Amino acid sequence: MLQTPYGGLGRYENLLTYSEVLDNAIWVKTGVSVTANSVASPNGTTTADSIVDDVTAGGTVDSANITATAGAAYTFSIWLKGTGSQAVSIKLTDNVATPTSTTQSITLDTTWQRYSVTHTLAAGSTTVKATINHTSTASDTIYAWGAQLEQASSPGVYASSTSAAVTASRGVVST
């Protein structure tokens, strides 16, 4: 598999919608504000969003609950960078009676990097939700681009989405 922020060759899928528009209402913001298209993304276009933590540290950006299969592995990936050394985490959570989740803690720097977290859904799960948790100091800004959720145990080639998910396939993707 060949992957870059410009596209790649291999397996691709994106169960999330509005993968480059985190200010869209489909993404639930708690304790943060999101400004669309505020900085150049990893592929050079000005489509990356800024996420600013409000008054207290610990704000989140959550995806909608995505229909999922119990017992299957799902991977959430996203390109992130900070304005310095900043703590964030990304998480996948299922919807069983006592939800289970997997969290990846990250220390950002000023370079774009793609981060991922994989979670196997518990028995009885019917949905999964992706979360970006801004754990740094209040009023800190981080940048995000290219959110992706796949039914897979590792991230595939990034596939941009708008109002519809991108069906699993193989081939060439150009962003």
Secondary structure, 3 states (H helix, E strand, C coil): CEEECCEEEEEEEECCCCCCCCCCCCCEEECEEEEEEEECCCCCCCCEEEEEECCCCCEEEECCCEECCCCCEEEEEEEEEECCCEEEEEEEEECCCCCCEEEEEEEECCCCEEEEEEEECCCCCCEEEEEEEECCCCCCEEEEEEEEEECCCCCCECCCCCCCCEEEEEEEEEC
